[in-house]
């Protein structure tokens, strides 16, 4: 099997795919993905700014991108990402073009929101507050949570712990267990993954995060009762694709797992600029099946 391409893993075969060679399954390879694909996009206009208070009075800000759909996609960015980061409004534009309304939230400690980021401690309350605000404003009948990186873990804990009108979960490079993150740092290529301009918008977070208490996605996902889609790049430089496999193994049906094999080991929202022609159809296909327009 040649490098490059996209792996479509049959959900029933995810465990074997991660196992020893004699138990690996056959995987369909798309040879057209021989190298990363650059997709030029112009950033769309910002959405309508809104805000709501979380359980502890922390003000949580989010942007609304309405498209008139009955279901909305509530986007939870990863750590050190806020709703103004260029990839976020571009993702909202992709959703709007497909007919789905979207909301992008500044998690606590990020952007205009108050509080301190806890890497999935109290953040599920913030997401629940935004979802409840959308429901109260009659902007959405049902919610799909779309989480990037640690935002995927927060999406899982929200779905497991809060009573919300959810239709599905879309998890992109999610973290199963924070203790199992082992970055693959190459000083020659790190510039491909981290924009140094991010340093100017440093979030407020618990500096003891490596030892602070957190909710684990791998523990919470068994309590999620809506369809789940997991998308991960093989050998992701920051969060290995094994995290998605572990989550998949503990998730309920219906569930699906997509491991993309491309050069670059890209993480979370970076996948969309490097493999957009392949990852975007996976996202839209899943939402079309499980998020009402």
BATI-725500 format. One record per residue (C-alpha): residue number from 1; x, y, z; residue in three letters. Coordinates in Angstrom, 1 decimal, padded with zeros to 4 digits. Layout:
BEGIN
num x y z residu
NUM X Y Z Ala
...
END
This chain:
BEGIN
num x y z residu
1 000.0 000.0 000.0 Unk
2 001.5 003.3 -001.1 Unk
3 001.7 006.4 001.1 Unk
4 -000.8 009.1 000.5 Unk
5 -004.5 008.7 000.2 Unk
6 -007.4 008.5 002.6 Unk
7 -008.4 005.4 004.6 Unk
8 -012.1 004.6 004.9 Unk
9 -012.3 002.3 007.9 Unk
10 -015.3 000.1 008.2 Unk
11 -016.7 000.9 011.7 Unk
12 -016.7 -002.8 012.5 Unk
13 -013.0 -003.1 011.7 Unk
14 -011.5 -000.2 013.7 Unk
15 -010.2 -002.4 016.4 Unk
16 -008.5 -004.8 014.0 Unk
17 -007.0 -001.9 012.0 Unk
18 -005.2 -000.8 015.1 Unk
19 -004.1 -004.3 016.0 Unk
20 -001.1 -006.4 015.0 Unk
21 -000.2 -007.0 011.3 Unk
22 -001.9 -010.4 011.1 Unk
23 -005.3 -008.8 012.2 Unk
24 -005.2 -005.7 010.0 Unk
25 -008.1 -005.2 007.7 Unk
26 -008.2 -004.3 004.0 Unk
27 -008.6 -000.6 003.6 Unk
28 -009.7 001.2 000.4 Unk
29 -007.0 003.7 -000.7 Unk
30 -007.7 006.8 -002.8 Unk
31 -004.5 007.4 -004.8 Unk
32 -005.5 010.9 -005.8 Unk
33 -004.3 012.1 -002.4 Unk
34 -000.7 011.6 -003.2 Unk
35 000.2 015.0 -001.7 Unk
36 -001.6 017.7 000.4 Unk
37 -004.1 019.8 -001.4 Unk
38 -004.1 023.6 -000.9 Unk
39 -007.5 025.1 -001.1 Unk
40 -007.6 028.9 -001.4 Unk
41 -010.5 030.5 000.5 Unk
42 -011.3 034.0 001.4 Unk
43 -012.4 034.6 004.9 Unk
44 -016.2 035.3 005.1 Unk
45 -017.8 038.1 007.0 Unk
46 -018.1 037.6 010.7 Unk
47 -021.3 036.3 012.1 Unk
48 -023.7 038.0 014.5 Unk
49 -022.0 038.4 017.9 Unk
50 -024.0 037.0 020.9 Unk
51 -023.3 036.1 024.5 Unk
52 -024.7 034.1 027.4 Unk
53 -023.7 033.5 031.0 Unk
54 -022.4 030.1 032.0 Unk
55 -023.3 028.3 035.3 Unk
56 -020.8 030.3 037.3 Unk
57 -021.5 033.7 035.8 Unk
58 -018.7 033.6 033.3 Unk
59 -019.7 035.5 030.2 Unk
60 -019.4 033.2 027.1 Unk
61 -019.3 034.9 023.7 Unk
62 -020.2 033.3 020.3 Unk
63 -021.0 034.2 016.7 Unk
64 -024.1 033.1 014.9 Unk
65 -024.0 032.2 011.2 Unk
66 -027.7 031.6 010.2 Unk
67 -028.7 029.6 007.2 Unk
68 -032.3 029.0 008.0 Unk
69 -031.8 025.3 008.9 Unk
70 -033.8 023.6 011.6 Unk
71 -030.6 022.1 013.1 Unk
72 -027.5 024.1 013.9 Unk
73 -023.9 023.1 014.2 Unk
74 -022.3 024.4 017.4 Unk
75 -018.5 024.6 016.8 Unk
76 -016.1 024.1 019.7 Unk
77 -012.6 025.2 018.7 Unk
78 -009.5 023.6 020.2 Unk
79 -007.1 025.2 022.7 Unk
80 -005.6 028.5 021.6 Unk
81 -008.3 029.0 019.0 Unk
82 -011.1 031.5 019.2 Unk
83 -014.0 032.4 017.0 Unk
84 -012.0 035.0 015.1 Unk
85 -009.2 032.6 014.1 Unk
86 -009.4 032.5 010.3 Unk
87 -010.2 028.8 010.0 Unk
88 -013.3 029.1 012.2 Unk
89 -015.4 031.6 010.1 Unk
90 -014.2 029.6 007.0 Unk
91 -015.6 026.5 008.6 Unk
92 -018.9 028.3 009.3 Unk
93 -019.0 029.4 005.6 Unk
94 -018.6 025.8 004.5 Unk
95 -021.5 024.8 006.7 Unk
96 -023.6 027.7 005.5 Unk
97 -022.9 026.8 001.9 Unk
98 -024.2 023.3 002.6 Unk
99 -027.4 024.7 004.1 Unk
100 -026.5 024.5 007.9 Unk
101 -026.6 027.3 010.4 Unk
102 -023.6 027.5 012.7 Unk
103 -022.5 029.0 015.9 Unk
104 -018.8 029.3 016.9 Unk
105 -018.0 029.8 020.6 Unk
106 -015.1 031.4 022.4 Unk
107 -014.5 028.9 025.1 Unk
108 -013.7 030.3 028.6 Unk
109 -010.3 031.9 028.7 Unk
110 -010.3 032.5 024.9 Unk
111 -011.2 035.5 022.8 Unk
112 -013.8 037.7 024.4 Unk
113 -015.1 035.1 026.9 Unk
114 -014.2 035.4 030.6 Unk
115 -012.9 032.8 032.9 Unk
116 -009.9 030.4 032.8 Unk
117 -009.6 027.4 030.5 Unk
118 -009.5 024.1 032.3 Unk
119 -009.0 021.7 029.4 Unk
120 -012.4 020.0 029.8 Unk
121 -013.3 020.6 033.4 Unk
122 -016.2 023.2 033.4 Unk
123 -016.2 023.9 029.7 Unk
124 -019.1 021.6 029.0 Unk
125 -021.3 024.0 031.0 Unk
126 -020.3 026.8 028.7 Unk
127 -021.3 024.8 025.6 Unk
128 -024.6 023.8 027.2 Unk
129 -025.3 027.5 028.0 Unk
130 -024.7 028.4 024.3 Unk
131 -026.9 025.5 023.1 Unk
132 -029.6 026.5 025.5 Unk
133 -029.4 030.1 024.3 Unk
134 -029.8 029.1 020.7 Unk
135 -032.9 027.0 021.7 Unk
136 -034.3 029.8 023.7 Unk
137 -033.9 032.3 020.9 Unk
138 -035.6 029.7 018.6 Unk
139 -032.5 029.7 016.3 Unk
140 -032.3 025.9 016.3 Unk
141 -034.5 022.9 017.0 Unk
142 -031.6 020.5 017.4 Unk
143 -027.8 020.9 017.8 Unk
144 -024.9 019.1 016.3 Unk
145 -021.7 019.6 018.3 Unk
146 -018.6 019.9 016.2 Unk
147 -015.4 019.8 018.2 Unk
148 -011.8 020.3 017.2 Unk
149 -009.0 018.7 019.3 Unk
150 -009.7 019.3 023.0 Unk
151 -012.9 020.9 021.7 Unk
152 -013.9 017.4 020.6 Unk
153 -013.4 016.1 024.2 Unk
154 -015.5 019.0 025.5 Unk
155 -018.2 018.1 022.9 Unk
156 -018.2 014.5 024.2 Unk
157 -018.6 015.6 027.9 Unk
158 -021.3 018.0 026.9 Unk
159 -023.3 015.4 025.1 Unk
160 -022.8 012.9 028.0 Unk
161 -023.5 015.2 030.9 Unk
162 -026.0 017.9 029.8 Unk
163 -029.6 017.5 028.7 Unk
164 -029.6 019.1 025.2 Unk
165 -031.6 018.6 022.0 Unk
166 -028.6 017.0 020.2 Unk
167 -028.8 015.3 016.8 Unk
168 -025.1 014.2 016.4 Unk
169 -021.5 014.6 017.3 Unk
170 -018.7 015.5 014.8 Unk
171 -015.2 015.1 016.3 Unk
172 -012.1 016.2 014.5 Unk
173 -008.8 015.2 015.9 Unk
174 -010.4 014.6 019.3 Unk
175 -008.5 013.9 022.6 Unk
176 -009.5 010.7 024.3 Unk
177 -007.3 011.1 027.3 Unk
178 -005.1 014.2 027.9 Unk
179 -002.5 012.1 029.7 Unk
180 -001.8 010.2 026.4 Unk
181 -000.9 013.3 024.3 Unk
182 002.7 012.9 023.1 Unk
183 003.5 015.5 020.4 Unk
184 005.7 014.6 017.5 Unk
185 007.7 017.9 017.3 Unk
186 010.0 018.4 014.3 Unk
187 011.7 021.8 014.4 Unk
188 012.0 021.8 010.6 Unk
189 008.2 021.5 010.1 Unk
190 006.6 023.0 013.3 Unk
191 005.9 026.2 011.4 Unk
192 003.3 024.3 009.3 Unk
193 001.3 023.6 012.4 Unk
194 001.6 026.6 014.6 Unk
195 000.9 030.2 013.5 Unk
196 003.3 032.4 015.5 Unk
197 000.7 035.2 015.3 Unk
198 -001.3 033.2 017.8 Unk
199 001.1 034.2 020.5 Unk
200 -000.5 037.7 020.4 Unk
201 -003.8 036.3 021.6 Unk
202 -002.7 034.0 024.4 Unk
203 -005.6 032.4 026.2 Unk
204 -006.0 032.4 029.9 Unk
205 -005.6 028.8 031.2 Unk
206 -004.6 026.8 034.3 Unk
207 -000.8 026.6 034.1 Unk
208 -001.0 023.4 036.2 Unk
209 -003.0 021.8 033.4 Unk
210 -000.8 018.7 033.2 Unk
211 -001.8 017.8 036.8 Unk
212 -005.2 019.6 037.1 Unk
213 -008.4 017.5 037.2 Unk
214 -010.2 017.0 033.9 Unk
215 -013.0 015.0 032.4 Unk
216 -011.9 012.3 030.0 Unk
217 -013.6 011.8 026.7 Unk
218 -012.9 008.1 026.7 Unk
219 -014.9 007.8 029.9 Unk
220 -017.8 010.0 028.8 Unk
221 -018.4 008.8 025.3 Unk
222 -020.2 005.6 026.4 Unk
223 -023.0 007.9 027.7 Unk
224 -023.5 009.6 024.3 Unk
225 -026.6 008.4 022.6 Unk
226 -026.5 010.3 019.3 Unk
227 -024.6 009.4 016.1 Unk
228 -020.8 010.1 016.2 Unk
229 -018.3 010.7 013.4 Unk
230 -014.6 010.8 014.2 Unk
231 -012.1 012.2 011.7 Unk
232 -008.3 012.1 012.3 Unk
233 -005.1 012.3 010.2 Unk
234 -002.9 009.3 010.6 Unk
235 000.0 010.0 012.9 Unk
236 -001.3 013.5 013.8 Unk
237 001.7 015.4 015.1 Unk
238 -000.1 016.5 018.3 Unk
239 -002.9 014.0 019.1 Unk
240 -002.2 010.6 017.6 Unk
241 -005.0 009.0 015.6 Unk
242 -005.1 006.3 018.3 Unk
243 -007.2 008.7 020.4 Unk
244 -010.0 008.5 017.8 Unk
245 -009.7 004.7 017.6 Unk
246 -010.0 004.5 021.4 Unk
247 -013.1 006.8 021.4 Unk
248 -014.6 004.8 018.6 Unk
249 -014.2 001.5 020.5 Unk
250 -016.1 002.9 023.5 Unk
251 -018.8 004.8 021.5 Unk
252 -022.3 003.5 020.8 Unk
253 -023.8 002.9 017.4 Unk
254 -024.3 004.5 015.0 Unk
255 -020.7 005.6 014.7 Unk
256 -018.1 006.0 012.0 Unk
257 -014.3 006.5 011.9 Unk
258 -012.2 008.1 009.2 Unk
259 -008.4 008.0 009.4 Unk
260 -006.8 010.2 006.6 Unk
261 -003.3 009.2 005.5 Unk
262 -001.6 012.3 004.0 Unk
263 001.9 013.8 004.3 Unk
264 002.2 016.4 007.0 Unk
265 000.5 014.9 010.0 Unk
266 -001.9 017.8 010.3 Unk
267 -004.0 018.4 013.3 Unk
268 -007.6 019.6 013.8 Unk
269 -008.6 022.7 011.6 Unk
270 -005.3 022.5 009.7 Unk
271 -006.7 019.4 008.0 Unk
272 -009.2 021.5 006.1 Unk
273 -006.5 023.6 004.4 Unk
274 -004.4 020.6 003.6 Unk
275 -007.0 017.9 002.7 Unk
276 -010.2 019.9 002.2 Unk
277 -011.3 018.1 -000.9 Unk
278 -011.4 014.9 001.0 Unk
279 -012.4 015.9 004.5 Unk
280 -015.1 018.3 003.6 Unk
281 -017.3 015.7 001.9 Unk
282 -017.0 013.5 005.0 Unk
283 -018.3 016.4 007.2 Unk
284 -021.1 017.4 004.9 Unk
285 -022.2 013.8 004.2 Unk
286 -022.4 013.1 008.0 Unk
287 -024.3 016.3 008.7 Unk
288 -026.7 015.7 005.8 Unk
289 -027.6 012.3 007.3 Unk
290 -028.0 013.5 010.9 Unk
291 -028.6 017.2 011.1 Unk
292 -031.9 018.5 009.8 Unk
293 -031.9 021.4 007.4 Unk
END
